[in-house]
Amino acid sequence: MIVTKTIKLTTGGPGEMHDITAAVAELVRHSGVTSGTVTVFVPGSTGGLTTIEYEPGLKVDFPELMEKLVPSNRDYQHDLTWHDGNGFSHLRASMIGPDITIPFVGGKLTLGTWQQIVFLEFDNKARQRELVIQIIGD
């Protein structure tokens, strides 16, 4: 069985982290699928998905890490081409990736105790996001 749903988010710009674990778990629970995998996908090239311990320290540390790895205050060829100032956003998103897949058993995600599913906003402006959730299994 395959079930496809969406999660809508409003973001405020780069560095925002949204815990979507409960929303994904609820979709799995109500899907009618008891065991399988759930894939979360962000259409677009300036957002990312991963797992992390969603706690105040890491909510500060992760954006700081991204700023060190791909600084927002330098010139990128993308910006020279498109003049939109979000070259750093595309690079950060490509490092993290646009999707994540989590197995579930008995209708329950198999995440670790301190592991949450997070959407990462890398774009340089507020966005309306619609994540695609695809549940596959028995």
C-alpha positions as CSV (number, residue, x, y, z in Angstrom):
1,M,0.0,0.0,0.0
2,I,1.2,3.5,-0.8
3,V,-0.3,6.6,1.0
4,T,0.8,10.1,0.1
5,K,0.1,13.1,2.3
6,T,1.6,16.6,2.9
7,I,2.7,18.7,5.8
8,K,2.5,22.5,5.5
9,L,5.0,24.8,7.2
10,T,5.6,28.5,7.5
11,T,9.2,29.4,8.0
12,G,10.9,32.7,8.9
13,G,14.2,32.3,7.0
14,P,17.7,30.8,7.3
15,G,18.6,28.8,10.3
16,E,15.1,27.8,11.3
17,M,14.6,24.3,12.4
18,H,11.1,22.7,12.6
19,D,10.5,19.5,14.5
20,I,8.0,17.6,12.3
21,T,8.3,14.2,14.2
22,A,4.8,14.3,15.7
23,A,3.2,15.3,12.4
24,V,4.9,12.5,10.5
25,A,4.1,10.0,13.3
26,E,0.5,11.0,13.2
27,L,0.3,10.5,9.4
28,V,1.8,7.1,9.7
29,R,-0.5,6.1,12.6
30,H,-3.6,7.1,10.5
31,S,-2.4,5.7,7.2
32,G,-3.7,2.2,7.7
33,V,-0.2,0.9,7.0
34,T,1.3,-0.9,10.0
35,S,4.9,-1.7,8.9
36,G,7.0,-0.2,6.2
37,T,8.9,3.1,5.5
38,V,7.9,6.7,5.5
39,T,9.8,9.1,3.2
40,V,9.6,12.9,3.8
41,F,10.6,15.0,0.8
42,V,11.0,18.8,0.4
43,P,10.3,20.1,-3.1
44,G,12.7,22.9,-3.8
45,S,16.4,23.4,-3.5
46,T,16.8,25.6,-0.4
47,G,15.4,23.3,2.4
48,G,16.7,20.1,4.0
49,L,15.6,17.2,6.2
50,T,17.6,15.3,8.8
51,T,17.3,13.9,12.3
52,I,18.8,15.6,15.3
53,E,18.1,15.9,19.0
54,Y,15.7,18.8,18.9
55,E,16.8,20.8,21.9
56,P,17.8,24.4,22.6
57,G,21.5,24.0,22.4
58,L,21.5,22.2,19.0
59,K,18.9,24.6,17.7
60,V,21.7,27.2,18.1
61,D,24.7,25.0,17.3
62,F,23.4,23.7,14.0
63,P,22.9,27.0,12.3
64,E,26.3,28.2,13.6
65,L,27.9,25.1,12.0
66,M,26.2,25.8,8.7
67,E,27.4,29.4,8.9
68,K,31.0,28.2,9.4
69,L,30.8,25.7,6.6
70,V,28.9,27.8,4.1
71,P,29.0,31.5,5.1
72,S,26.1,33.6,4.1
73,N,28.1,36.8,3.9
74,R,30.3,36.0,0.9
75,D,29.7,36.2,-2.8
76,Y,28.6,33.1,-4.7
77,Q,28.5,32.6,-8.5
78,H,24.8,31.7,-8.1
79,D,24.1,35.2,-6.7
80,L,26.0,36.8,-9.5
81,T,23.8,34.9,-12.0
82,W,20.4,35.3,-10.3
83,H,20.9,38.3,-7.9
84,D,18.7,36.6,-5.3
85,G,21.4,36.4,-2.5
86,N,20.6,32.8,-1.6
87,G,23.6,31.0,-3.1
88,F,24.5,29.9,0.4
89,S,21.0,28.5,0.9
90,H,21.4,26.2,-2.1
91,L,24.8,24.9,-1.0
92,R,23.6,24.2,2.5
93,A,20.5,22.4,1.3
94,S,22.6,20.2,-1.1
95,M,24.9,19.2,1.8
96,I,21.9,18.0,3.9
97,G,19.6,16.7,1.2
98,P,15.9,17.0,0.4
99,D,14.6,13.7,1.9
100,I,14.8,11.3,4.7
101,T,13.3,7.8,5.1
102,I,12.4,6.2,8.4
103,P,11.2,2.6,8.9
104,F,8.2,2.0,11.1
105,V,6.8,-1.1,12.8
106,G,3.4,-1.6,14.4
107,G,2.5,1.9,13.2
108,K,5.3,3.4,15.2
109,L,8.4,5.2,13.9
110,T,11.7,3.4,14.8
111,L,13.5,6.6,15.9
112,G,15.9,6.6,18.9
113,T,14.9,8.2,22.2
114,W,16.6,11.6,21.4
115,Q,16.1,11.5,17.6
116,Q,13.6,13.8,16.0
117,I,12.8,14.5,12.3
118,V,13.5,18.1,11.4
119,F,13.0,20.4,8.5
120,L,15.8,22.9,8.0
121,E,15.1,26.2,6.3
122,F,18.1,27.5,4.5
123,D,16.5,30.1,2.2
124,N,17.2,33.7,2.9
125,K,13.6,34.7,3.3
126,A,10.4,33.4,4.9
127,R,8.7,30.6,3.0
128,Q,5.6,28.6,2.8
129,R,6.7,24.9,2.5
130,E,4.7,21.8,1.6
131,L,6.5,18.6,2.5
132,V,5.6,15.4,0.7
133,I,5.1,12.4,3.0
134,Q,5.0,9.0,1.3
135,I,4.1,6.0,3.4
136,I,4.9,2.6,1.9
137,G,4.2,-0.8,3.4
138,D,1.7,-3.4,4.6
